Amino acid sequence: MMRALVNLRSPDKRLPMSLQEEIEIECPYCRERITLLVDGSAGSQEYIEDCQVCCRPINLYVTIDAEDQPQVEVRREDE
């Protein structure tokens, strides 16, 4: 299992978190670095995005931790 933990909160705590943030992950299939948009304001969620390089489905799990920080976990479809 591959985990990509990403902090989506604005570095300046006074600024609101934007609706969509770019994150960079490593595809669990082809290992290429790709950029995705994640909506951290929607709370915990899971969805599938295709890799921009190999076109295989990547399962993304977005959760909000105890400090209200979004965390992103990346898995292959067969995991």
N, C-alpha and C positions, 0 to 999 in steps of 0.2 A: 504494500500500500504506500502510496506517495502522498505526502502532506505538504501543502504550501500554505503557510500561515501568513496572512497579510493584514496589516493595519490599515483600515480604510478611513479612519478619522482624520480630520484636518489637523495639521501640526499646531495650528493656533486654535486653542480650545474655544475661543470666542466666535470663531467662524463655524457656520453649520456645515455638516457633512454633505457633500454634493450627492445627488441621487445616484449617479453612476460614476464609478472609479475604474480607471484602467489598472489591471494587475498583470504581472508577467508570471507565467507558470511554465513548467516543463511538461510536455505531453508525456503521459505515462506509456504511450506506445512507441513513438518515434524518437522521443527524448529531445525534440526541438523546443526552443524557447518560443512561446507565443504570447500575444497580448490579448486579454479578454476584458470585457466590461462587466462589472459586478455592481449590483444595486444593494448597497449595505443598509439603506434606509428601510428596506422591506422586512427586516428581521430575519429569522431563521428560514431557510429555504433550500431546496435542492432542485437541480435542473441539469439538462444535458446540453453541451455545446460540442460541435464537431471541431476537431483539430484543423487549423488553417493550412497545415502542411500535408498530413496524411489522410485527412477527412474521416478519421475514426471518432466514435462518440466518447466524450469525456464526461464522467459524472462529476458535478460540482456540488459540494455541500457547504452552504454558508450558515454559520451559527454566530450568535452573539454571546461573548463570554461574560463573566461576572462584572467586568469593568466596562460593559457596553461596547467592547471592541469586536468588530466582525472578524471571524476566522474563516478561511477558505480551505477545504480539504478536497483534493483531486484524486479520483480513482478511475481505473479502467472499468469498462462495462462488465467484464467477467469477474470482478472482485466482489 
